């Protein structure tokens, strides 16, 4: 049985209620967090790279042998004090894929999880000195993934619409002249009366994504990724930007490793093409939200990645 499908049997993101009550607003190129209301944050972003949230049709074929899989992205975090979450602030990345043409106006969601267990790095058989089996780099860290944790879904919050941030690629998927959409801050605000409370010292996570597939539907998230560091595997060392958690992803139907058939064109065999397509698409309906997130992906992992993020909160009465 493929690795993630086997793990999902033990670490399935359990069904949780969906709510309307998400409002996403564009904040522009600058954001100054209020220290009294932002107890959790990671402020570093690489200027040379980013990673994509997407839910696209048609799928984009890659010569390495796979369709670019549809993906949700997020972050594990640990509250230093108990709080009620008001909003998550994220930042788009620096590449020309920062905001694709089909993104403004698309429906988006945020999903929250409780994270239990103790994370352990699996080096995927590529220890220090070996080359990664997959990844944008051959550094040994580039296919490490985490085991030992379970993600229990707490809530899916829908109703948000991606704001009218200027796209950085046009309808033909060519770079636009402007860069207003690059490094652009977005506030994902929770507007319902029954917002979630997160308890001090416990691990939680969020992921964001598109509700439905569409053409050129994707945006990137700014992040600090230390997978290229040649040091031995470690979660919380001098390179780790946020010790309270790690980056997350959820790709396609969750199969890891996915089928890969290298070539300039997708395979002519319809059964093979169907399998590649199925592994690259999200399941329909609520099944998509039941799939557990992971740090493992193709061709990249999130084990050493921390997104730039800020949690705007309200403290319970009498607790600041």
N, C-alpha and C positions, 0 to 999 in steps of 0.2 A: 504494500500500500504506500503511495507517495507520502513523503515525510509530513507535510502539513495536514493532510487529510487524516492521518493517523493521530496526530497531536490534537486535532480539532475534536475528536471524540472525547478527549479528556478535558479540553480547554475551550469548549464551545461558548461563544458569547450568547448567553441565554436570552430568550425573548423578553423584551421590556416594552412598556407602553410608549407610544409615539404621541407627541404633543405638537400643536401649533404654537408658535410664540417665538419665532426667530426673526430678527431684523438685522440685516447686514448693511453697513454704511461705509462709504469711502472717506477716509480721514486725510488723504493727501500724502505728501512726501515726508511730513514730520509728525512725530507723536511724542509727547512728553508725559510719561506716566506719573500719576499722583502717588507718591510713596505711601500716603496714608490709606490708599485704596488698592494698591497693587503689591500684594505681599509675595507674589510668585512671578518671576520673569526670567528670560534669557535674552540678552541684548545683542549678542554677536551674530553677524551674518557674513558669510563668505562673499566676496565680490566677484568671484569667477565661476560660480556654479549655483544651481538651484535644483529643486526636484518638483515634479508635477502632480497635481490633483487633476484627474481627467475622467470623463465618461463619454467617449467618442464613438460615433458610427459615421462613416465606415472606419474600420480599424486600419492602423498604419503598419505596413509590413516592414520588418527590419532584416537586413541581409544576414545578420547573425543567426537567423532562423526562427523568428517568432513574431507574432503581432505585438505591438506596443500595448501592454495590458492596461485596462481601465483600473483606476486606483483612487483610493481614499488615503489621506495622510493625517497624522496627528502626533500627539505627544503625551507621554506619561509625566505626571507631576505629583509632588508631595506638599500638602498645605502645612506651613509652620504653625498656623492657628486655624481653628474652626471658622469657616466662613460660608456665606451664601454667595454663589457665583452670579455676577451681573452680566459679565461679558468676557469674551476672549478676543484679544487683539492680535492679529497676525499680519505679516508683511509679505507682499509678493517678492519674487526674486529678481536678479539683475539681468537675466537672459532675455532674448527676444521672444521666448515662449511665456513670458510673465503673464500675459492675458491674451488668450486666443480670441479670434473674432466672434465665435459663437458663445462666448461666456457671459457678457453683460446681459442681464435679463433672465438668465437660466435659474431654475429653482435649486436651492442648496439646502443642506442640513448639517447639523452637528450631533454627534452621538457621544454619550458619556459612559465610562466603564469604571468599575471598581477593580483594582489589580491586586491579586493576592499571590503569595508564594515568594520564593527567593530566586532572583534571576541568576542564571549560570551561563557563561559564554561557551558555546560549542564552536570550536575552531574549524569545523567542517572538513577536518583532515588536512588543513593547510597551516601548520604551526609556523612559528618564527623561522624565517629563512626560506619557506616554501612560497610558491606563487598561488594566488587565489584561483580557484577553478572558474569563477565568473566574476564579473564586476567591471566597472569602467577603468579600474587600475588593477595591476597584478599583485599589489601589496597583500601580504598574508591576511591582513585584517578585513579585506574587502568582501569576504564571503562568510565572516563570523555572524552567528545569529544567537539569540537568547532562548534558553529553555527554562523551565521551572516556574513559570508564572501563568496564571489564569486570568482572563479578562471577562468579567461578568457585566453584561450590558445593564445600565441603569435607566437610560432614557434616550430616545431619538427625538430631537427637536426639529421640526420642519417649518415651512412657511416663509423661509428666507429667500430672497432674490439677489443674485449677484449684482452689485451696483454698476452704474454706467462709467466704469473706469476705461479710459481710452485703450483699445486693443494695441498690443505690440506686434501682432501679426494680422494680416488682412485675410479676407475670405479665401484667397488663393494660397494661404499659409506662407506668405512672404513677409519679411520684416517691414514694419511701417517706419516712417521717418521719425515719429515722436517717441519719447521714452517716459511719458507721464505715468504709464502703467507699471513701470519698473520700480522696485523698492517702494511700493505704495501700501500704506497701512489700511487695514480693513478691521472694523469692529463688528464682531458677531455677538449681538446683544440678545439676552433672554428676556422676553417681555411678559411671560406668564406669571400668575400669582403663586404658583407652586414650584418655584425655582428650587434647584437642588442644593442641599447643604453638604459640604465636604469637611470631614473631620480631621483634626490636626494629627499629623504623623502617619496617616494612612495613604497608600498609593491609589491614584486615580488616573484616568486618561480621557482624552477627547480625540475624535477624528472628525474631519470635515470632508464633504464631497458633494457631488451633484446628484439630485434625485433621479434624473432621467438622462439617457444618452442623447447626443446630438452632434451635429457636424462642428468641428473646430471648437469643442467644448473642453477647455482646460485652462488652468492657471498654475503658476509655480509658487512655492513657499520658500522664503529666505531661511537659511539655516547655517549652522556651524557644524561641519562634518570632519571628524578627526580619523576617518578610516585610513587615510594615507600615512598616518604616523607609523613609523617602522617599529615602535616599541611593542613589547609583548601585550597580548590581549588584556584589557582592564576596563571596567566600567567607570570607576570614579578615580581618576588619576589627575595629574597636573594638566592634561590635555582636555579633560572633560569640562564642558562649559556649564553644565547644569547637573549637579550631583543627584538631584531629586528625581530624575527620570531619564527617559530616552525617547528617540523618535519611533514612530509606528507607521505601518502601512497595511493596506488590505487590497490585494490585487486579484482581479478576475474572479474565478471560481475557487481560488485558494490553493490550487494544485502546486506543490513544490517538490522536486523541481518540475517545471513545465516541460512539455515536449518542445524540442528545438530541432529544426530541419534547415540548416544553413543554405542560402541561395538568394539570388537577386529577386526571384519571384516566389510566391507562395507555392507549395506543392500542388501538382496537378491531380493527385489522388484525392477524390472528394471526401473520403473518410478521414484522411489525415488532415485535410484543410478544415473539416468540421471540428475535429478534435482540437486543433490549434485555436480555432475561433471560440469554441465553448470555454476553453481555459482562460481566454482573454476577456470575456464578458462577465459582468455581474449577474447573479441570479435575479429573476424577476421578483417583485413584491418584497414582502418582509424577509424572505430567505436571505437576501443580501445583507441585512442588518444583523442576522444571526451568525454570520461568519466571523470568527475571531480574528482580530488584527494580529500582526506579527512584526518582527524586525527584519524578517527575511524576504528577499525579493529578487527579481531578475530584471536588469543586470546590476542591481544595487541593493545594499542592505542599510538598515537604519540603526544598527547596534551602537554606533559611535556618533550618531547625528542628534543634535538638539535644534529644534526649530526656534527661530526668533518668535517669542510669544510673551504676552502679558495677560495676567488674570485680574480683571477689575471686580472687586468684591464688596459686599456689605457684611459687617460683623454682627453676630447676634447681639441683642440689647445688652449693654453693660460689659461687652467684651471687645476691646480694641487692641 
